[in-house]
Protein backbone atom coordinates (compact mmCIF):
# COMPACT_ATOMS: atom_id res chain seq x y z
CA UNK A 1 0.00 0.00 0.00
CA UNK A 2 1.45 3.32 -1.09
CA UNK A 3 1.27 6.31 1.17
CA UNK A 4 -1.88 8.21 0.27
CA UNK A 5 -0.05 11.49 -0.28
CA UNK A 6 2.02 9.90 -3.07
CA UNK A 7 -1.03 8.79 -5.03
CA UNK A 8 -1.56 10.81 -8.23
CA UNK A 9 -5.29 11.08 -7.50
CA UNK A 10 -4.48 12.55 -4.08
CA UNK A 11 -2.02 15.06 -5.55
CA UNK A 12 -4.47 16.17 -8.24
CA UNK A 13 -7.29 16.43 -5.71
CA UNK A 14 -5.14 18.56 -3.43
CA UNK A 15 -4.27 20.81 -6.38
CA UNK A 16 -8.00 21.08 -7.09
CA UNK A 17 -8.59 22.09 -3.47
CA UNK A 18 -6.00 24.86 -3.74
CA UNK A 19 -7.62 26.13 -6.97
CA UNK A 20 -11.06 26.06 -5.36
CA UNK A 21 -9.84 28.03 -2.34
CA UNK A 22 -8.50 30.68 -4.72
CA UNK A 23 -11.71 30.66 -6.73
CA UNK A 24 -14.04 30.95 -3.73
CA UNK A 25 -12.06 33.90 -2.39
CA UNK A 26 -13.30 35.89 -5.40
CA UNK A 27 -16.99 34.99 -5.03
CA UNK A 28 -19.54 37.64 -4.16
CA UNK A 29 -20.39 37.62 -0.47
CA UNK A 30 -23.83 36.21 -1.21
CA UNK A 31 -22.25 33.04 -2.68
CA UNK A 32 -19.01 32.88 -0.71
CA UNK A 33 -20.67 31.45 2.40
CA UNK A 34 -23.02 29.09 0.59
CA UNK A 35 -21.58 27.68 -2.62
CA UNK A 36 -18.01 28.56 -1.62
CA UNK A 37 -18.06 26.78 1.73
CA UNK A 38 -19.95 23.78 0.38
CA UNK A 39 -17.58 23.24 -2.53
CA UNK A 40 -14.56 23.35 -0.21
CA UNK A 41 -16.18 20.93 2.25
CA UNK A 42 -17.01 18.49 -0.58
CA UNK A 43 -13.43 18.62 -1.81
CA UNK A 44 -12.03 17.93 1.67
CA UNK A 45 -14.52 15.05 2.04
CA UNK A 46 -13.35 13.67 -1.30
CA UNK A 47 -9.72 13.80 -0.18
CA UNK A 48 -10.70 12.08 3.08
CA UNK A 49 -12.38 9.31 1.05
CA UNK A 50 -9.20 8.90 -1.01
CA UNK A 51 -7.23 8.42 2.20
CA UNK A 52 -9.76 5.92 3.53
CA UNK A 53 -9.86 4.00 0.24
CA UNK A 54 -6.10 3.73 0.24
CA UNK A 55 -5.90 2.48 3.81
CA UNK A 56 -8.93 0.17 3.76
CA UNK A 57 -9.30 -3.40 2.60
CA UNK A 58 -12.73 -2.60 1.16
CA UNK A 59 -11.86 0.26 -1.15
CA UNK A 60 -14.89 0.20 -3.40
CA UNK A 61 -17.31 2.07 -1.12
CA UNK A 62 -14.80 4.83 -0.40
CA UNK A 63 -13.94 5.27 -4.07
CA UNK A 64 -17.63 5.44 -4.89
CA UNK A 65 -18.14 8.05 -2.16
CA UNK A 66 -15.22 10.07 -3.56
CA UNK A 67 -16.76 9.89 -7.04
CA UNK A 68 -20.03 11.20 -5.60
CA UNK A 69 -18.14 14.05 -3.90
CA UNK A 70 -16.56 14.89 -7.24
CA UNK A 71 -19.94 15.01 -8.98
CA UNK A 72 -21.21 17.39 -6.31
CA UNK A 73 -18.14 19.59 -6.85
CA UNK A 74 -18.85 19.54 -10.58
CA UNK A 75 -22.45 20.63 -9.88
CA UNK A 76 -21.35 23.54 -7.68
CA UNK A 77 -18.83 24.64 -10.28
CA UNK A 78 -21.44 24.60 -13.03
CA UNK A 79 -23.83 26.53 -10.79
CA UNK A 80 -21.09 29.11 -10.20
CA UNK A 81 -20.62 29.49 -13.95
CA UNK A 82 -24.35 29.88 -14.54
CA UNK A 83 -24.50 32.52 -11.79
CA UNK A 84 -21.58 34.30 -13.48
CA UNK A 85 -19.29 33.88 -10.49
CA UNK A 86 -16.41 32.35 -12.43
CA UNK A 87 -14.90 33.35 -15.74
CA UNK A 88 -14.71 30.81 -18.54
CA UNK A 89 -10.92 30.49 -18.36
CA UNK A 90 -10.95 29.47 -14.69
CA UNK A 91 -14.00 27.28 -15.25
CA UNK A 92 -12.19 25.32 -17.96
CA UNK A 93 -9.00 25.05 -15.88
CA UNK A 94 -10.83 23.67 -12.86
CA UNK A 95 -13.05 21.43 -14.97
CA UNK A 96 -9.98 19.85 -16.62
CA UNK A 97 -8.69 18.90 -13.16
CA UNK A 98 -12.08 17.45 -12.27
CA UNK A 99 -12.05 15.34 -15.45
CA UNK A 100 -8.54 14.09 -14.71
CA UNK A 101 -9.54 13.08 -11.18
CA UNK A 102 -12.72 11.46 -12.46
CA UNK A 103 -10.74 9.29 -14.87
CA UNK A 104 -8.37 8.28 -12.08
CA UNK A 105 -11.29 7.26 -9.86
CA UNK A 106 -12.78 5.22 -12.69
CA UNK A 107 -9.51 3.39 -13.33
CA UNK A 108 -8.90 2.83 -9.63
CA UNK A 109 -12.38 1.42 -9.15
CA UNK A 110 -12.04 -0.79 -12.21
CA UNK A 111 -8.72 -2.19 -10.98
CA UNK A 112 -10.22 -3.61 -7.77
C-alpha positions, 0 to 999 in steps of 0.5 A: 500500500502506497502512502496516500499522499504519493497517489496521483489522484491525491495530488491532483485532488489537493491541487484542485482544493487549492484552486477552489480556495483561490476561486471561492475567495473571489466569489460575491459575499452572497455566494461565498458562504453558501456555494463557496463553503460547500464546494470546499467541504465536498473537496475535503470530504473527497480527499478524506475518502481517497485516504480511507480507500487507500488504507482500507481493505474494502476500497470500493465504497470509499472510491464510490463516495469520492466519485459522488463528492466529485460530482457534487463539486462539478455541480457547484462549479457549473452553478457558479458558472451559470450565476456568473461567479467564475470566468470561462478560463478558470471554469475550464481550468478547474473542470480539466482537473475534475475530469482528470480526477474522475478518470483516475477514480474510474480506473482505480475502481475498475482495478479492484 
